[in-house]
Amino acid sequence: MELRYMGFEQTQNTRCYRFDQMVKGEPTVRLTITADLALFLEHRVRIQEGPTLCAGKLAADLAHSQLGKHQLTNDDLIAHLQARTNAEALESRGKRPRSAANARDTQATL
């Protein structure tokens, strides 16, 4: 399965990110996930991280067969910040975790 970022629409303080889910031999499915921009400001997360965070959330939802509406939540941003803090702490000690490297590679492809 591959998720392809297709852009976003914004209504007031909510962004609706669009992704196409592509599975070989199956029709493409359009998925959307919403994010409250106030959460980005509250947690000091750059808005540019939105597509990557939403792609990760969608992939996790789909892996757990969660259908219907998808939303980037406060808990998702807290988990992102904790993972980033942990990765930075390991890097400062000269150890780079494999998952952080993979996350950066994934971010670069979106």
C-alpha positions as CSV (number, residue, x, y, z in Angstrom):
1,M,0.0,0.0,0.0
2,E,1.2,3.5,-0.8
3,L,-0.2,6.8,0.4
4,R,0.3,9.8,-1.9
5,Y,-0.3,13.3,-0.5
6,M,-2.7,15.3,-2.8
7,G,-2.9,18.6,-1.0
8,F,-5.3,20.2,1.5
9,E,-8.3,22.4,1.9
10,Q,-8.7,24.8,4.9
11,T,-11.9,25.9,6.5
12,Q,-11.3,28.4,9.3
13,N,-8.9,26.7,11.7
14,T,-9.1,23.2,10.3
15,R,-7.1,21.7,7.5
16,C,-8.4,18.7,5.6
17,Y,-5.4,16.8,4.1
18,R,-6.1,14.6,1.1
19,F,-4.3,11.4,0.3
20,D,-4.7,8.7,-2.3
21,Q,-4.4,5.2,-1.1
22,M,-2.9,3.0,-3.9
23,V,-2.8,-0.8,-3.7
24,K,-1.6,-2.7,-6.7
25,G,-4.4,-4.2,-8.7
26,E,-7.1,-2.2,-6.9
27,P,-8.7,1.2,-7.6
28,T,-7.3,4.3,-6.0
29,V,-9.2,5.4,-2.8
30,R,-9.3,9.0,-1.7
31,L,-8.8,9.4,2.1
32,T,-9.0,12.6,4.1
33,I,-7.7,13.5,7.6
34,T,-8.5,16.6,9.5
35,A,-6.2,18.6,11.8
36,D,-7.0,21.5,14.1
37,L,-4.3,24.1,13.4
38,A,-4.5,25.4,16.9
39,L,-2.9,22.2,18.1
40,F,0.2,22.9,15.9
41,L,0.5,26.3,17.5
42,E,-0.1,25.0,21.0
43,H,2.6,22.3,20.7
44,R,4.9,24.5,18.5
45,V,4.9,22.0,15.7
46,R,5.6,23.5,12.3
47,I,2.7,23.4,9.9
48,Q,5.0,21.9,7.3
49,E,5.1,18.7,9.3
50,G,1.3,18.3,8.8
51,P,1.4,16.1,5.7
52,T,3.9,13.7,7.2
53,L,2.1,13.5,10.5
54,C,-1.2,12.9,8.8
55,A,0.3,10.2,6.5
56,G,1.7,8.4,9.6
57,K,-1.7,8.7,11.3
58,L,-3.5,7.4,8.3
59,A,-1.1,4.5,7.8
60,A,-1.6,3.5,11.5
61,D,-5.4,3.8,11.2
62,L,-5.4,1.6,8.1
63,A,-3.1,-0.9,9.7
64,H,-5.6,-1.3,12.5
65,S,-8.5,-1.4,10.0
66,Q,-9.9,1.8,11.3
67,L,-12.4,3.1,8.7
68,G,-14.4,6.3,8.6
69,K,-13.2,9.7,9.7
70,H,-9.6,10.3,10.5
71,Q,-8.3,13.1,12.7
72,L,-4.9,14.2,13.9
73,T,-5.4,14.6,17.6
74,N,-3.8,16.3,20.6
75,D,-2.4,12.9,21.6
76,D,-0.9,12.4,18.2
77,L,1.0,15.6,18.4
78,I,2.2,14.8,22.0
79,A,3.4,11.4,20.8
80,H,5.2,13.1,17.9
81,L,7.0,15.6,20.2
82,Q,8.0,12.8,22.6
83,A,9.5,10.8,19.8
84,R,11.3,13.8,18.4
85,T,12.7,14.6,21.9
86,N,13.9,11.0,22.3
87,A,15.5,11.0,18.9
88,E,17.3,14.3,19.6
89,A,18.5,13.1,23.0
90,L,20.0,9.9,21.3
91,E,21.6,12.0,18.6
92,S,23.2,14.3,21.1
93,R,24.8,11.3,22.7
94,G,26.2,10.2,19.3
95,K,23.5,7.5,18.7
96,R,21.0,7.9,15.9
97,P,18.0,5.5,16.2
98,R,17.1,3.7,13.1
99,S,13.5,4.7,13.3
100,A,14.4,8.4,13.3
101,A,16.4,7.9,10.2
102,N,13.5,6.1,8.5
103,A,11.1,8.9,9.6
104,R,13.3,11.5,8.0
105,D,13.6,9.5,4.8
106,T,9.8,9.1,4.7
107,Q,9.4,12.8,5.3
108,A,11.7,13.6,2.4
109,T,9.6,11.6,0.0
110,L,6.3,13.3,0.8
